[in-house]
Amino acid sequence: MTTTPWRGILTATALPFTADGAVDFDRYGEHVAWLCQNGSDGVVCNGSLGEYQTLTTEERAKVVETAVAAASANGGVVVPGVAAYGAQESRRWTEQAAEAGAVAVMLLPPNAYRADDRIVVEHYREVAKAGMPIVAYNNPYDTKVDLTPRLLGEIYGEGLIVAVKEFSGDPRRAYEIAEYAPGLDVIIGSDDVVLELAMAGAQGWIAGYTNAFPSASRTLYDACMEIDLDTALPLYRLMHPLLRWDSKTEFVQAIKLSMDMVGQYGGPCRPPRLPLTAEQESVVRAATQAAIDAGLATA
């Protein structure tokens, strides 16, 4: 196994629910296997795309176990999200991930309230005691905490993290992170800046729209990492009307709709998420159909 399993393409998996709202674990395992067979190096489960906030403790644990079983059988790795209100709970989820066979974890800052830098560092110290490689997750929009390059440098300097999923949407961050935290892997965190962050030296992609278009996303990622603009730019322009949904509030609903359209069950979301409006659905359908017509759907 690679010593840097958080690199490459890891799909932040959507989670299938039945019509009555139960987690469909069989479908989920099949989806993870399909992703690993079609270009993903592994998956990130129990992230926001997986609607982890709506899961029971038992469901959340079984999601990790299901993902590990399906991914490992198909040459993939699993990096579960272990976000929680407090560090002790995140540490428990990290220990559960290790027991289940995950290779690393993805950790947001504490999300109960807007923590200051001192609290953020202590949060990562506590979770690091579990002994798992930690990919920090910078999502200042949802957490109201910004893992700035300077703060990342402090956390990385203590040996608490191995990478950061960068979701600020600002490609300039990659250059500053390299100055404050040389050696810290920057992971592309939002689909609509994959080319820009790859050119800035990113080492991986935790992706959303790979749920619907894994093979095309693999082609795009490889071309971006190789700075093969002749291949990357036309494909990026074609896919960007979809990729930009990964940064919108309704990203889960949009990605699940695209999954349904390519024949890979997306299904409904759990409350409080509601279906897309008619206007939003029309936009997503048109962009998805354009990608399908261009031959980007995986057979």
N, C-alpha and C positions, 0 to 999 in steps of 0.2 A: 504494500500500500504506500502511496506517496506520502511524504512527510508534510506536504502542504495540501491536504485534501479540500481546503476551502477555496482553492483556485479553480479555474475552469468555469463551466456553466453549472450553477446549481439553481434548479427551478424552485421558486417559492410556491409551493403547491396550493392550489385551491382545494377545498374540502367538499366532497359531495354529500348532500343531504337528501333524504327521501322526501316525498310529498308531505309527510306528516312531521318532518323536521328532525328525524333521527339521522345520525351519522351512518353513511353507507360504507362500512369498512371494506367490504369486498370490492366495491367499485374503486375505493381509494387505493387499495393495493394494486389493482389492475392499472390504474392511472400512473402510479409511481413506476411500475415495471415498463409501461409504454414510453414514458419519458426517458428512462435510462437506455431503452433500446433504440431511441431515435435522436440522440445527440446530447442529452443532459449527462453530466458527470455525476450527478446526484441531486438531492433535493434538500430544501429547507422546509421543514414542517412546523406547524404551530407558530407561524408568523401572522401578520395582519391579514394577508391574503387567505390564510387558512382559518380566519375568523376565530382565533384562539380565545379571544375575550368572552365568547359565548359558550365555551365548552365546559363541561363538568370536569372535575379532577380525574375521574375514571376515563372519560372520553379523551382528554388531553394525553394521558399516559398511553392509551391504546393507539392513538394516532402515531406516536413515536415508534411503538413496537411494530405496527403495521408497515410503516415506512421503512424501517430497518430490514424487516424480513423481505419486502419486495425489492428494495434497492440492492441489497447484498446478493440476492439471487440473480441479479442482472448487471453486476459489475459496478454498481453505484454506491455512493456514500450518503450519509444523512447528517445534517447539521441542524438540530432542532432549535427553534426559538425558545428562549427560557425567560422571556420578559414576565415581570410580576410587579406588584405594588411595592414590595420590599426585597432587600438583598437576601434575606434568609429563605424566602420562598423561591427566589431565582436560583439560589444554591441548591435547594432540594430538587428543583427541576433539572438542574445540571447533573446532579448525582443520578437521577432517574435516567437521563439520557445516556450517561456512561454505562449504567447497568444494562440498558437495552441494546447497546452496541453502536451508538453514535460515535463519530470521530472528532467532533468539535461542537460548540454551541454558538448561537447568535444572541447577543445580549444588549437590549436597550438600557439607557439610564433608568433609574427608578421612575415609574410613571404614575405615582399617586399624586404628585404635586411637582411644581417647578423647583428642582433641587439646585443648590449652588455647587461650585466646583469641588469644594471639600467633601460634600456628601457624595457626589458622583464618583470621585476617586475611591472613597471608602466602599461604595457599592461594588465596584469592580474588584477591590481587594477581597471582599467577603466571598464573592462568587468564585474567584480564582482559587480559593482554598479547596474546591472540589477537584482540582487537578486536571481539568479539561482545557484544551485550547479554546480561547474565546475570540470570536469575531464581534467587535463592538458594532453597534448599529446607530448611526447618526440620523435621526429623523426629527429635526427640530420643530416640524409642523405639528406632529401629534404629541410629542412629549413636552414641548416648550423648553427643552434643554438642548443647547447646541454644543456638540462635541467639537469644539473649535480645534484647528491644527495645534495650537499651543497646549490645550487640555489633552488632546490625544498624545502629544509628545510626553506629557507627564505620566499618563497612564501606561503608555508603552515603555517608557523609561524604567518603570518598576517591574516590567516583565509580565504585566497583567493581561495583555491582549496580543494577538498575532496579526490581526487585520481589522479593517473597518469597512463596513458597508456604508458607502457615502450616498445619502439620499437628499442632500441639500439642493441638488440640481445645479450646483455651481462648479463647472469643471476646473475653475481656477484653484479650488481647494486642493486638488491633487498635488500641485506644485508646492504649495505651502506646507502640506502634510509631509512631503518628502524632506523639507528643510527642518521641521520641528521633530519629526519622527522617522529618520532615515532607517529603512529596513521594514517599516510597517507596510503590509500589503493593503493597497487601496482596492476595494471591490466595488464595481459599478452597482449602484443601488437603485437607480431608476432607469427604466428601459429607454427613455427618450434622450439620454445623453451617452449611450453606449459607445458611439464613435468618438465623441469628444474625450471621454475619460480613458478610452483605450489608447488614444494618441498621447494622452498625458501620463501614461505609464501604469494604468490599472492592471491588476493581476488576476482578475476574475469578474464574474457577473452573477449576481443573485437576481434572477430574472422572473418577470411575471408572465409576459405573453408567450413564453415557451410552453405554457400550459396548453396553448392552442396550436402554436406553430413551432414545434421543437426543432425540426430539421432545418427550416429556413433560418431560425434564430442561430443555430450552430454555424451555418454558412456565414451569416452576418458577423457573428462573434469572431470566427477565425480570420475573416478578411480584415476586420477592424484591428485585431491584435497584430496582424502581419502588416498593417498600414497598406493594404492592397485596396487603394481607393477606387480602382476601376471596377472591382467587384463590390466593394462595400457601399459606395455612394448610391448607385441605382437601387440597390436592395433596401438601403436605409430610407431613401425617399419613399419607396413603395410601402414600407412597413410603418413609417413614422405616424401616419394618422391613427394607427392602432397603438403603437408604443407609447404615445403621449397620454393615453388613458391610464397608464400605470401610475401617473402622478396626479390623477384626479381623485376626488372623494369617492366617486362611484367605480373605482378600479376593479373591485371584486365582481360587481354585477356585469361590468363590461367584459372582463376576461371570461367569466362563466358563459355569457351569451356567445362569444366567439367560439368557445369550446363546443357548445351545443351545435353551432353551425358547421363545424368541421367533423362532427360525428363523435366527439369525445365528451361524454356527459359532464356538463357544468351544473345544471340544475339550479334550484332556488338558494337564496341566502337565509340565514337566521336573522330574526329581528335583533337590533333595531333597523337593519338594512331593509330597504324597500326595493321593489323592481325599478328599473330605469324608467324615466318618463318616456312618452311616445317619441318626443324629439330626440332624446339621448339614444334610445334604441335604434331609431332610424339611422343616426350617424354611425353607430357601431356596426350595424348590419351592412351598411354601404361599404365601410372600410374593410370589413371582414370578407365580404363578397369579392371586393377588388383583389384581395390577397389570394382568395381561392381561385378566382379566374386567372390569376397570374401563375397558378401552379404551385403555390407555396404550402398548401395543405399536405400533411403526411398521409400517405395511403394506409 
